[in-house]
């Protein structure tokens, strides 16, 4: 029973380490669409 728990912990740590490596190496591209919004003047205090 202890051996199964040990293997489960090692597997969990390996999955976490793999996830950290993937996220650290991943370079997502920023959105390329330009967004322009017109904000009315009454939204700003005078």
DAGIDA-V591997 format. One record per run of one state. SS is the DSSP state (~ for helix, > for strand, _ for the rest). FROM is the first residue (numbers start at 0). LEN is the number of residues. Records with the same first field share a line. If there is no record, write none. Layout:
BEGIN
SS->FROM-LEN / FROM-LEN
END
This chain:
BEGIN
_->0-1 / 25-15 / 43-3
~->1-24 / 40-3
END
